Amino acid sequence: EQIDEIHAFGGKVICSYHEFDRMLAPEEILGRIHIMQDAGADVFKIAAMAVTKEDAESLLKTTAFLHQHGIGPLVMMAMGEWGKPAVMDLVSPLQQDRKPLHRDRWMCLPCSSG
């Protein structure tokens, strides 16, 4: 309902999910993105804790897979020490011209499975 109102005014919605304690498995990431898609989000943002190097690599591989399959636009972040080199922000097709985004036209909402 809130997302529909934002869209009615010409705004775009970034739906965001954060996992502060662990890295999500690829199927969990896809599940969260499906929830965001069903909610009507325009951009999907996921941040998860990279406890190991393998966690960060997994997020990068999952991001590449999603991008290759046309799922997005995405903003993916690996948090923690292992995440520093792996923070990935795929350029949104909504901003192909690279002009600054107008903050009054975007809203970031937390999305959950419940």
Contacts in CASP RR format, 6 or more apart in sequence:
PFRMAT RR
TARGET T0000
AUTHOR 0000-0000-0000
METHOD contacts of the structure
MODEL  1
EQIDEIHAFGGKVICSYHEFDRMLAPEEILGRIHIMQDAGADVFKIAAMA
VTKEDAESLLKTTAFLHQHGIGPLVMMAMGEWGKPAVMDLVSPLQQDRKP
LHRDRWMCLPCSSG
2 109 0 8 1.000
3 13 0 8 1.000
3 39 0 8 1.000
3 40 0 8 1.000
3 41 0 8 1.000
3 109 0 8 1.000
6 12 0 8 1.000
6 13 0 8 1.000
6 107 0 8 1.000
7 13 0 8 1.000
7 40 0 8 1.000
10 105 0 8 1.000
11 105 0 8 1.000
11 106 0 8 1.000
11 107 0 8 1.000
12 42 0 8 1.000
12 43 0 8 1.000
12 94 0 8 1.000
12 105 0 8 1.000
12 106 0 8 1.000
12 107 0 8 1.000
13 40 0 8 1.000
13 41 0 8 1.000
13 42 0 8 1.000
13 43 0 8 1.000
13 106 0 8 1.000
13 107 0 8 1.000
13 108 0 8 1.000
13 109 0 8 1.000
14 41 0 8 1.000
14 42 0 8 1.000
14 43 0 8 1.000
14 44 0 8 1.000
14 45 0 8 1.000
14 75 0 8 1.000
14 106 0 8 1.000
14 107 0 8 1.000
14 108 0 8 1.000
14 109 0 8 1.000
15 36 0 8 1.000
15 39 0 8 1.000
15 40 0 8 1.000
15 41 0 8 1.000
15 43 0 8 1.000
15 44 0 8 1.000
15 45 0 8 1.000
15 108 0 8 1.000
15 109 0 8 1.000
15 110 0 8 1.000
15 111 0 8 1.000
16 45 0 8 1.000
16 46 0 8 1.000
16 47 0 8 1.000
16 108 0 8 1.000
16 109 0 8 1.000
16 110 0 8 1.000
16 111 0 8 1.000
17 32 0 8 1.000
17 36 0 8 1.000
17 45 0 8 1.000
17 46 0 8 1.000
17 47 0 8 1.000
17 110 0 8 1.000
17 111 0 8 1.000
17 112 0 8 1.000
18 46 0 8 1.000
18 47 0 8 1.000
18 48 0 8 1.000
18 110 0 8 1.000
19 46 0 8 1.000
19 47 0 8 1.000
19 48 0 8 1.000
19 49 0 8 1.000
20 49 0 8 1.000
20 79 0 8 1.000
21 49 0 8 1.000
22 48 0 8 1.000
22 49 0 8 1.000
22 51 0 8 1.000
22 55 0 8 1.000
23 48 0 8 1.000
23 49 0 8 1.000
23 50 0 8 1.000
23 51 0 8 1.000
23 55 0 8 1.000
23 56 0 8 1.000
23 58 0 8 1.000
23 59 0 8 1.000
23 78 0 8 1.000
24 32 0 8 1.000
24 46 0 8 1.000
24 48 0 8 1.000
25 58 0 8 1.000
26 58 0 8 1.000
26 61 0 8 1.000
26 62 0 8 1.000
26 65 0 8 1.000
29 46 0 8 1.000
29 48 0 8 1.000
29 59 0 8 1.000
29 62 0 8 1.000
29 66 0 8 1.000
30 62 0 8 1.000
30 66 0 8 1.000
30 71 0 8 1.000
31 113 0 8 1.000
32 44 0 8 1.000
32 46 0 8 1.000
32 111 0 8 1.000
32 113 0 8 1.000
33 44 0 8 1.000
33 46 0 8 1.000
33 66 0 8 1.000
33 71 0 8 1.000
33 72 0 8 1.000
35 111 0 8 1.000
35 112 0 8 1.000
35 113 0 8 1.000
36 44 0 8 1.000
36 111 0 8 1.000
37 44 0 8 1.000
39 111 0 8 1.000
41 109 0 8 1.000
41 111 0 8 1.000
42 73 0 8 1.000
42 94 0 8 1.000
43 72 0 8 1.000
43 73 0 8 1.000
43 74 0 8 1.000
43 75 0 8 1.000
43 92 0 8 1.000
43 94 0 8 1.000
44 71 0 8 1.000
44 72 0 8 1.000
44 73 0 8 1.000
44 74 0 8 1.000
44 75 0 8 1.000
45 74 0 8 1.000
45 75 0 8 1.000
45 76 0 8 1.000
45 77 0 8 1.000
45 108 0 8 1.000
46 74 0 8 1.000
46 75 0 8 1.000
46 76 0 8 1.000
46 77 0 8 1.000
47 76 0 8 1.000
47 77 0 8 1.000
47 78 0 8 1.000
47 79 0 8 1.000
48 55 0 8 1.000
48 59 0 8 1.000
48 77 0 8 1.000
48 78 0 8 1.000
48 79 0 8 1.000
49 55 0 8 1.000
49 78 0 8 1.000
49 79 0 8 1.000
49 80 0 8 1.000
50 56 0 8 1.000
50 59 0 8 1.000
50 78 0 8 1.000
50 79 0 8 1.000
50 80 0 8 1.000
50 81 0 8 1.000
50 82 0 8 1.000
50 83 0 8 1.000
50 86 0 8 1.000
51 82 0 8 1.000
52 82 0 8 1.000
53 82 0 8 1.000
55 78 0 8 1.000
55 82 0 8 1.000
55 83 0 8 1.000
56 78 0 8 1.000
56 82 0 8 1.000
56 83 0 8 1.000
56 85 0 8 1.000
56 86 0 8 1.000
57 86 0 8 1.000
59 76 0 8 1.000
59 78 0 8 1.000
59 83 0 8 1.000
59 86 0 8 1.000
59 88 0 8 1.000
60 78 0 8 1.000
60 86 0 8 1.000
60 88 0 8 1.000
62 76 0 8 1.000
63 74 0 8 1.000
63 76 0 8 1.000
63 88 0 8 1.000
63 90 0 8 1.000
66 72 0 8 1.000
66 74 0 8 1.000
67 74 0 8 1.000
67 90 0 8 1.000
72 90 0 8 1.000
73 90 0 8 1.000
73 91 0 8 1.000
73 92 0 8 1.000
73 93 0 8 1.000
73 94 0 8 1.000
74 88 0 8 1.000
74 90 0 8 1.000
75 88 0 8 1.000
75 89 0 8 1.000
75 90 0 8 1.000
76 88 0 8 1.000
76 89 0 8 1.000
76 90 0 8 1.000
77 83 0 8 1.000
77 87 0 8 1.000
77 88 0 8 1.000
77 89 0 8 1.000
78 86 0 8 1.000
78 87 0 8 1.000
78 88 0 8 1.000
91 98 0 8 1.000
95 101 0 8 1.000
END
